[in-house]
Amino acid sequence: MNLNLSFPFANNMLPHLTDTSLSIAGKVILITGAYGLIGQTIALSFLHQGACVILADINTGKQREVENIVSDIFPDRQFLFNTLDITCEESCQNTIHAVVQKFGRLDVLINNAAVDAKFDAEHTSNTHNARFENYPIALLRNSIEVNLTGTILITQYACRQMLKQNSGNIINVASTYSLVAPNQNLYDFEDGQQRFKPVDYVASKSFIPNFTRYIATLYAREGIRCNAILPHGIFNNHEIPFLENFARLSPLGRMCDRNELTGPFTFLASDASSYMTGSLLSVDGGWTAW
């Protein structure tokens, strides 16, 4: 049999099409902790992709800076800035009300707000370097209030709205330290100064995987999905000793570029992940594979 196959495209190449399920255009997405590194990165990406984004954060000092960036590029109908304290019930309630009042619904909640001891150039001086046996219990209580209680609180109010809609999607931002202990060698710069990733972040973030499963299984038959993303080591002008340690300890041999988060977040926020709930998506350069 002589088959005559012809293609109308140059070089016998079919056109490349992006699956429409990956589109988040028109989705109403609430991001907590929206003025931080991850929050700003995904907020701008989502806006560029046509989503309606609510940028919610307690840090009013940074709002003007972020608002200027967003308002210069996108129309007012596409975004909303909101002051949100996730540890305050009234603040959570008011935020969800403001979202629904402007956009009519809430499609996606991204639980990104958190207290974290960072080791980039901007934050290192603010990190408490006490070892576990001397770590102040007040700092632990504060992290639990934000990272655990606050996450539950804003999720409660989001779920109430999503149940009214019979649909919703929750993305929890966990950490590699939700799964494994910190390798404290990462924070040893051999300069005679002790540094440690403190217990407060590990304790408060370790609940995220099971909280994700709890929400996922509780609401699976009511149209609400819940997954978690686990990033690690996002570059933000870290100093050379930290970068060298990270490269030595990471399978990929480098830190994450912030823009490498947009694909995974877009996937979880889109209908392309519609058969995923209760899942943990690691974006850690293989850190938890060792």
PALUM-375226 format. One record per residue (C-alpha): x, y negated, z; residue in one letter; chain; residue number from 0. Coordinates in Angstrom, 3 decimals. Example, Ala and Ser with C-alpha at 12.3 -4.5 7.8 and 13.67 -1.06 7.14 Angstrom:
+----------+----------+----------+------+-----+-----+
:        x :        y :        z : type : mol : seq :
+----------+----------+----------+------+-----+-----+
:   12.300 :    4.500 :    7.800 :    a :   A :   0 :
:   13.670 :    1.060 :    7.140 :    s :   A :   1 :
+----------+----------+----------+------+-----+-----+
This chain:
+----------+----------+----------+------+-----+-----+
:        x :        y :        z : type : mol : seq :
+----------+----------+----------+------+-----+-----+
:    0.000 :    0.000 :    0.000 :    m :   A :   0 :
:    1.365 :   -3.379 :   -0.995 :    n :   A :   1 :
:    0.391 :   -6.013 :    1.564 :    l :   A :   2 :
:    0.605 :   -9.619 :    0.430 :    n :   A :   3 :
:    0.896 :  -11.710 :    3.603 :    l :   A :   4 :
:    1.121 :  -15.458 :    3.203 :    s :   A :   5 :
:    1.281 :  -18.192 :    5.802 :    f :   A :   6 :
:    0.180 :  -21.775 :    5.203 :    p :   A :   7 :
:    2.792 :  -23.147 :    7.586 :    f :   A :   8 :
:    6.389 :  -24.095 :    6.910 :    a :   A :   9 :
:    9.009 :  -21.442 :    7.606 :    n :   A :  10 :
:    6.265 :  -18.864 :    8.265 :    n :   A :  11 :
:    5.657 :  -20.423 :   11.669 :    m :   A :  12 :
:    2.206 :  -20.540 :   13.237 :    l :   A :  13 :
:    1.211 :  -23.783 :   14.960 :    p :   A :  14 :
:    2.002 :  -23.964 :   18.657 :    h :   A :  15 :
:   -1.046 :  -24.557 :   20.804 :    l :   A :  16 :
:   -1.180 :  -25.148 :   24.552 :    t :   A :  17 :
:   -3.809 :  -23.032 :   26.260 :    d :   A :  18 :
:   -6.706 :  -25.316 :   27.182 :    t :   A :  19 :
:   -6.996 :  -23.655 :   30.588 :    s :   A :  20 :
:   -3.787 :  -25.469 :   31.588 :    l :   A :  21 :
:   -5.436 :  -28.860 :   31.159 :    s :   A :  22 :
:   -6.213 :  -30.860 :   34.298 :    i :   A :  23 :
:   -7.680 :  -33.807 :   32.402 :    a :   A :  24 :
:  -10.690 :  -35.168 :   34.265 :    g :   A :  25 :
:  -10.068 :  -33.141 :   37.422 :    k :   A :  26 :
:  -10.432 :  -35.083 :   40.670 :    v :   A :  27 :
:   -7.351 :  -34.343 :   42.779 :    i :   A :  28 :
:   -6.659 :  -35.544 :   46.320 :    l :   A :  29 :
:   -2.986 :  -35.548 :   47.330 :    i :   A :  30 :
:   -2.044 :  -36.080 :   50.979 :    t :   A :  31 :
:    1.411 :  -37.416 :   51.764 :    g :   A :  32 :
:    1.229 :  -39.011 :   48.325 :    a :   A :  33 :
:    3.992 :  -41.587 :   48.824 :    y :   A :  34 :
:    6.738 :  -39.070 :   49.535 :    g :   A :  35 :
:    9.049 :  -37.436 :   47.009 :    l :   A :  36 :
:    6.775 :  -34.518 :   46.100 :    i :   A :  37 :
:    3.594 :  -36.565 :   46.389 :    g :   A :  38 :
:    4.713 :  -39.327 :   44.035 :    q :   A :  39 :
:    6.142 :  -36.867 :   41.528 :    t :   A :  40 :
:    3.008 :  -34.781 :   41.126 :    i :   A :  41 :
:    0.657 :  -37.784 :   41.384 :    a :   A :  42 :
:    2.322 :  -39.503 :   38.421 :    l :   A :  43 :
:    2.449 :  -36.270 :   36.452 :    s :   A :  44 :
:   -1.241 :  -35.565 :   37.074 :    f :   A :  45 :
:   -2.181 :  -39.104 :   36.059 :    l :   A :  46 :
:   -0.187 :  -38.765 :   32.835 :    h :   A :  47 :
:   -2.104 :  -35.537 :   32.182 :    q :   A :  48 :
:   -5.436 :  -37.339 :   32.497 :    g :   A :  49 :
:   -6.476 :  -36.302 :   36.002 :    a :   A :  50 :
:   -8.214 :  -38.625 :   38.434 :    c :   A :  51 :
:   -5.883 :  -38.851 :   41.422 :    v :   A :  52 :
:   -6.449 :  -39.990 :   44.987 :    i :   A :  53 :
:   -3.149 :  -40.975 :   46.568 :    l :   A :  54 :
:   -3.623 :  -40.665 :   50.325 :    a :   A :  55 :
:   -0.944 :  -41.370 :   52.920 :    d :   A :  56 :
:   -0.503 :  -42.847 :   56.381 :    i :   A :  57 :
:    2.580 :  -44.821 :   55.320 :    n :   A :  58 :
:    0.988 :  -48.159 :   54.427 :    t :   A :  59 :
:    4.447 :  -49.720 :   54.133 :    g :   A :  60 :
:    5.086 :  -47.793 :   50.913 :    k :   A :  61 :
:    1.609 :  -48.183 :   49.447 :    q :   A :  62 :
:    2.260 :  -51.474 :   47.663 :    r :   A :  63 :
:    5.382 :  -50.108 :   45.977 :    e :   A :  64 :
:    3.605 :  -46.993 :   44.693 :    v :   A :  65 :
:    0.442 :  -48.911 :   43.828 :    e :   A :  66 :
:    2.418 :  -51.311 :   41.624 :    n :   A :  67 :
:    3.904 :  -48.405 :   39.684 :    i :   A :  68 :
:    0.559 :  -46.684 :   39.174 :    v :   A :  69 :
:   -1.541 :  -49.757 :   38.380 :    s :   A :  70 :
:    0.938 :  -50.914 :   35.723 :    d :   A :  71 :
:    0.431 :  -47.703 :   33.752 :    i :   A :  72 :
:   -3.041 :  -46.329 :   34.431 :    f :   A :  73 :
:   -6.579 :  -47.784 :   34.463 :    p :   A :  74 :
:   -8.274 :  -48.389 :   37.812 :    d :   A :  75 :
:  -10.973 :  -45.818 :   37.034 :    r :   A :  76 :
:   -8.350 :  -43.053 :   37.122 :    q :   A :  77 :
:   -6.903 :  -43.527 :   40.611 :    f :   A :  78 :
:   -7.706 :  -44.432 :   44.198 :    l :   A :  79 :
:   -5.351 :  -45.400 :   47.012 :    f :   A :  80 :
:   -6.431 :  -44.395 :   50.491 :    n :   A :  81 :
:   -4.923 :  -44.758 :   53.964 :    t :   A :  82 :
:   -5.216 :  -41.326 :   55.551 :    l :   A :  83 :
:   -4.202 :  -40.025 :   58.968 :    d :   A :  84 :
:   -4.824 :  -36.288 :   58.703 :    i :   A :  85 :
:   -4.730 :  -35.939 :   62.500 :    t :   A :  86 :
:   -7.783 :  -38.228 :   62.831 :    c :   A :  87 :
:  -11.252 :  -36.790 :   62.123 :    e :   A :  88 :
:  -12.732 :  -40.164 :   61.228 :    e :   A :  89 :
:   -9.920 :  -40.877 :   58.784 :    s :   A :  90 :
:  -10.387 :  -37.485 :   57.101 :    c :   A :  91 :
:  -14.129 :  -37.983 :   56.862 :    q :   A :  92 :
:  -13.749 :  -41.490 :   55.435 :    n :   A :  93 :
:  -11.254 :  -40.284 :   52.827 :    t :   A :  94 :
:  -13.525 :  -37.549 :   51.493 :    i :   A :  95 :
:  -16.422 :  -40.014 :   51.466 :    h :   A :  96 :
:  -14.357 :  -42.531 :   49.474 :    a :   A :  97 :
:  -13.353 :  -39.852 :   46.966 :    v :   A :  98 :
:  -16.943 :  -38.755 :   46.360 :    v :   A :  99 :
:  -18.196 :  -42.316 :   46.251 :    q :   A : 100 :
:  -15.800 :  -43.213 :   43.418 :    k :   A : 101 :
:  -15.501 :  -39.950 :   41.483 :    f :   A : 102 :
:  -18.626 :  -38.004 :   42.459 :    g :   A : 103 :
:  -16.813 :  -34.841 :   43.494 :    r :   A : 104 :
:  -13.525 :  -33.337 :   44.707 :    l :   A : 105 :
:  -12.005 :  -30.640 :   42.522 :    d :   A : 106 :
:   -8.584 :  -30.122 :   44.116 :    v :   A : 107 :
:   -7.048 :  -30.826 :   47.530 :    l :   A : 108 :
:   -3.268 :  -30.707 :   47.781 :    i :   A : 109 :
:   -2.139 :  -30.464 :   51.407 :    n :   A : 110 :
:    1.248 :  -32.110 :   51.047 :    n :   A : 111 :
:    1.478 :  -34.376 :   54.133 :    a :   A : 112 :
:    3.999 :  -33.094 :   56.673 :    a :   A : 113 :
:    6.658 :  -34.003 :   59.198 :    v :   A : 114 :
:   10.046 :  -32.678 :   58.087 :    d :   A : 115 :
:   13.647 :  -33.227 :   59.113 :    a :   A : 116 :
:   15.400 :  -34.104 :   55.851 :    k :   A : 117 :
:   19.107 :  -34.137 :   55.061 :    f :   A : 118 :
:   19.285 :  -36.494 :   52.093 :    d :   A : 119 :
:   21.243 :  -39.746 :   52.305 :    a :   A : 120 :
:   18.164 :  -41.771 :   53.240 :    e :   A : 121 :
:   16.952 :  -39.597 :   56.111 :    h :   A : 122 :
:   19.981 :  -37.867 :   57.653 :    t :   A : 123 :
:   20.486 :  -40.547 :   60.308 :    s :   A : 124 :
:   16.917 :  -39.995 :   61.546 :    n :   A : 125 :
:   17.269 :  -36.244 :   61.990 :    t :   A : 126 :
:   17.419 :  -34.943 :   65.557 :    h :   A : 127 :
:   20.425 :  -32.627 :   65.734 :    n :   A : 128 :
:   19.771 :  -30.803 :   68.995 :    a :   A : 129 :
:   20.008 :  -27.027 :   68.933 :    r :   A : 130 :
:   16.930 :  -24.949 :   69.732 :    f :   A : 131 :
:   17.598 :  -24.681 :   73.468 :    e :   A : 132 :
:   17.713 :  -28.468 :   73.780 :    n :   A : 133 :
:   15.149 :  -29.473 :   71.180 :    y :   A : 134 :
:   12.612 :  -31.997 :   72.587 :    p :   A : 135 :
:    9.198 :  -30.417 :   73.035 :    i :   A : 136 :
:    7.543 :  -33.742 :   72.190 :    a :   A : 137 :
:    8.889 :  -33.499 :   68.623 :    l :   A : 138 :
:    7.533 :  -29.965 :   68.357 :    l :   A : 139 :
:    4.096 :  -31.111 :   69.501 :    r :   A : 140 :
:    4.106 :  -33.956 :   66.982 :    n :   A : 141 :
:    4.968 :  -31.645 :   64.090 :    s :   A : 142 :
:    2.280 :  -29.169 :   65.089 :    i :   A : 143 :
:   -0.263 :  -31.986 :   65.338 :    e :   A : 144 :
:    0.491 :  -33.096 :   61.761 :    v :   A : 145 :
:    1.647 :  -29.979 :   59.914 :    n :   A : 146 :
:   -0.804 :  -27.543 :   61.494 :    l :   A : 147 :
:   -3.760 :  -29.339 :   63.099 :    t :   A : 148 :
:   -3.847 :  -32.131 :   60.514 :    g :   A : 149 :
:   -3.731 :  -29.675 :   57.620 :    t :   A : 150 :
:   -6.653 :  -27.753 :   59.085 :    i :   A : 151 :
:   -8.620 :  -30.945 :   59.724 :    l :   A : 152 :
:   -8.449 :  -32.440 :   56.235 :    i :   A : 153 :
:   -9.151 :  -28.992 :   54.775 :    t :   A : 154 :
:  -12.323 :  -28.707 :   56.874 :    q :   A : 155 :
:  -13.712 :  -31.937 :   55.454 :    y :   A : 156 :
:  -12.661 :  -31.006 :   51.920 :    a :   A : 157 :
:  -14.337 :  -27.606 :   52.252 :    c :   A : 158 :
:  -17.610 :  -29.213 :   53.342 :    r :   A : 159 :
:  -17.675 :  -31.180 :   50.105 :    q :   A : 160 :
:  -16.545 :  -28.233 :   47.988 :    m :   A : 161 :
:  -19.285 :  -26.030 :   49.444 :    l :   A : 162 :
:  -21.853 :  -28.618 :   48.327 :    k :   A : 163 :
:  -20.393 :  -28.407 :   44.813 :    q :   A : 164 :
:  -20.037 :  -24.599 :   44.871 :    n :   A : 165 :
:  -16.498 :  -25.095 :   43.602 :    s :   A : 166 :
:  -13.099 :  -26.246 :   44.779 :    g :   A : 167 :
:   -9.398 :  -25.570 :   44.711 :    n :   A : 168 :
:   -7.001 :  -26.014 :   47.633 :    i :   A : 169 :
:   -3.223 :  -25.997 :   47.237 :    i :   A : 170 :
:   -1.202 :  -25.852 :   50.438 :    n :   A : 171 :
:    2.409 :  -27.009 :   50.323 :    v :   A : 172 :
:    4.399 :  -24.551 :   52.379 :    a :   A : 173 :
:    8.171 :  -24.035 :   52.407 :    s :   A : 174 :
:   10.765 :  -21.332 :   52.049 :    t :   A : 175 :
:   10.938 :  -21.724 :   55.821 :    y :   A : 176 :
:    7.389 :  -20.421 :   55.917 :    s :   A : 177 :
:    8.901 :  -17.081 :   54.890 :    l :   A : 178 :
:   12.511 :  -17.007 :   56.073 :    v :   A : 179 :
:   14.609 :  -18.600 :   58.782 :    a :   A : 180 :
:   16.861 :  -21.540 :   57.861 :    p :   A : 181 :
:   20.399 :  -20.607 :   56.984 :    n :   A : 182 :
:   22.066 :  -23.049 :   59.364 :    q :   A : 183 :
:   25.299 :  -22.803 :   57.353 :    n :   A : 184 :
:   23.565 :  -25.091 :   54.855 :    l :   A : 185 :
:   23.756 :  -27.924 :   57.386 :    y :   A : 186 :
:   27.379 :  -27.403 :   58.436 :    d :   A : 187 :
:   29.506 :  -29.969 :   56.604 :    f :   A : 188 :
:   32.715 :  -29.027 :   58.475 :    e :   A : 189 :
:   33.122 :  -32.563 :   59.797 :    d :   A : 190 :
:   32.946 :  -31.680 :   63.502 :    g :   A : 191 :
:   29.296 :  -32.747 :   63.827 :    q :   A : 192 :
:   26.631 :  -30.151 :   64.593 :    q :   A : 193 :
:   23.490 :  -30.237 :   62.459 :    r :   A : 194 :
:   20.530 :  -27.882 :   62.535 :    f :   A : 195 :
:   17.249 :  -27.476 :   60.744 :    k :   A : 196 :
:   14.989 :  -27.818 :   63.789 :    p :   A : 197 :
:   12.418 :  -25.356 :   65.050 :    v :   A : 198 :
:    9.438 :  -27.731 :   64.752 :    d :   A : 199 :
:    9.264 :  -27.498 :   60.962 :    y :   A : 200 :
:    9.729 :  -23.728 :   60.930 :    v :   A : 201 :
:    7.079 :  -23.198 :   63.618 :    a :   A : 202 :
:    4.493 :  -25.464 :   62.028 :    s :   A : 203 :
:    5.054 :  -24.390 :   58.417 :    k :   A : 204 :
:    5.049 :  -20.678 :   59.212 :    s :   A : 205 :
:    1.279 :  -20.797 :   59.659 :    f :   A : 206 :
:    0.656 :  -21.969 :   56.066 :    i :   A : 207 :
:    0.807 :  -18.550 :   54.320 :    p :   A : 208 :
:   -1.774 :  -16.959 :   56.636 :    n :   A : 209 :
:   -3.896 :  -20.108 :   56.678 :    f :   A : 210 :
:   -3.901 :  -19.908 :   52.883 :    t :   A : 211 :
:   -5.069 :  -16.301 :   53.004 :    r :   A : 212 :
:   -7.684 :  -17.178 :   55.638 :    y :   A : 213 :
:   -9.274 :  -19.915 :   53.515 :    i :   A : 214 :
:   -8.938 :  -17.871 :   50.323 :    a :   A : 215 :
:  -10.745 :  -14.829 :   51.650 :    t :   A : 216 :
:  -13.343 :  -16.756 :   53.650 :    l :   A : 217 :
:  -14.572 :  -18.798 :   50.676 :    y :   A : 218 :
:  -13.743 :  -16.503 :   47.745 :    a :   A : 219 :
:  -17.429 :  -15.765 :   47.039 :    r :   A : 220 :
:  -18.408 :  -19.434 :   47.415 :    e :   A : 221 :
:  -16.351 :  -20.870 :   44.597 :    g :   A : 222 :
:  -13.351 :  -22.135 :   46.581 :    i :   A : 223 :
:   -9.841 :  -20.921 :   45.793 :    r :   A : 224 :
:   -6.785 :  -21.479 :   47.974 :    c :   A : 225 :
:   -3.137 :  -20.872 :   47.110 :    n :   A : 226 :
:    0.182 :  -22.135 :   48.426 :    a :   A : 227 :
:    3.314 :  -23.395 :   46.740 :    i :   A : 228 :
:    6.688 :  -22.928 :   48.436 :    l :   A : 229 :
:    9.311 :  -25.418 :   47.244 :    p :   A : 230 :
:   12.838 :  -25.675 :   48.574 :    h :   A : 231 :
:   15.790 :  -27.989 :   48.231 :    g :   A : 232 :
:   14.555 :  -30.917 :   46.119 :    i :   A : 233 :
:   17.404 :  -33.210 :   45.152 :    f :   A : 234 :
:   17.115 :  -36.755 :   46.508 :    n :   A : 235 :
:   20.576 :  -38.321 :   46.530 :    n :   A : 236 :
:   22.031 :  -35.728 :   48.871 :    h :   A : 237 :
:   25.665 :  -36.066 :   49.777 :    e :   A : 238 :
:   28.387 :  -33.870 :   48.289 :    i :   A : 239 :
:   28.934 :  -31.522 :   51.301 :    p :   A : 240 :
:   25.226 :  -30.631 :   51.348 :    f :   A : 241 :
:   25.145 :  -30.102 :   47.578 :    l :   A : 242 :
:   28.205 :  -27.853 :   47.738 :    e :   A : 243 :
:   26.697 :  -25.756 :   50.527 :    n :   A : 244 :
:   23.401 :  -25.475 :   48.691 :    f :   A : 245 :
:   25.076 :  -24.427 :   45.440 :    a :   A : 246 :
:   27.010 :  -21.726 :   47.273 :    r :   A : 247 :
:   23.940 :  -20.318 :   49.052 :    l :   A : 248 :
:   21.352 :  -20.534 :   46.255 :    s :   A : 249 :
:   21.035 :  -17.860 :   43.543 :    p :   A : 250 :
:   20.530 :  -20.551 :   40.873 :    l :   A : 251 :
:   23.458 :  -22.493 :   42.305 :    g :   A : 252 :
:   21.758 :  -25.884 :   42.496 :    r :   A : 253 :
:   18.945 :  -27.890 :   44.057 :    m :   A : 254 :
:   15.545 :  -28.383 :   42.449 :    c :   A : 255 :
:   14.935 :  -31.389 :   40.223 :    d :   A : 256 :
:   11.683 :  -33.035 :   41.338 :    r :   A : 257 :
:   10.233 :  -32.738 :   37.823 :    n :   A : 258 :
:   10.556 :  -28.956 :   38.026 :    e :   A : 259 :
:    7.641 :  -29.020 :   40.486 :    l :   A : 260 :
:    5.102 :  -30.468 :   38.068 :    t :   A : 261 :
:    4.623 :  -27.261 :   36.069 :    g :   A : 262 :
:    3.872 :  -25.032 :   39.074 :    p :   A : 263 :
:    1.571 :  -27.638 :   40.641 :    f :   A : 264 :
:   -0.237 :  -28.168 :   37.332 :    t :   A : 265 :
:   -0.701 :  -24.411 :   36.945 :    f :   A : 266 :
:   -2.249 :  -24.034 :   40.398 :    l :   A : 267 :
:   -4.452 :  -27.119 :   39.925 :    a :   A : 268 :
:   -5.694 :  -25.934 :   36.530 :    s :   A : 269 :
:   -8.111 :  -23.231 :   35.468 :    d :   A : 270 :
:   -5.147 :  -21.200 :   34.213 :    a :   A : 271 :
:   -4.833 :  -19.922 :   37.804 :    s :   A : 272 :
:   -8.559 :  -19.180 :   38.133 :    s :   A : 273 :
:   -7.976 :  -15.535 :   39.116 :    y :   A : 274 :
:   -5.469 :  -16.482 :   41.802 :    m :   A : 275 :
:   -6.449 :  -17.001 :   45.412 :    t :   A : 276 :
:   -4.508 :  -16.272 :   48.580 :    g :   A : 277 :
:   -1.259 :  -16.303 :   46.605 :    s :   A : 278 :
:    2.116 :  -17.778 :   47.496 :    l :   A : 279 :
:    4.079 :  -19.290 :   44.616 :    l :   A : 280 :
:    7.779 :  -19.714 :   45.414 :    s :   A : 281 :
:    9.660 :  -22.470 :   43.602 :    v :   A : 282 :
:   12.970 :  -22.063 :   45.377 :    d :   A : 283 :
:   15.661 :  -21.119 :   42.871 :    g :   A : 284 :
:   15.651 :  -17.585 :   44.239 :    g :   A : 285 :
:   16.431 :  -18.660 :   47.823 :    w :   A : 286 :
:   13.962 :  -16.184 :   49.383 :    t :   A : 287 :
:   15.045 :  -13.381 :   47.046 :    a :   A : 288 :
:   18.245 :  -12.880 :   49.041 :    w :   A : 289 :
+----------+----------+----------+------+-----+-----+
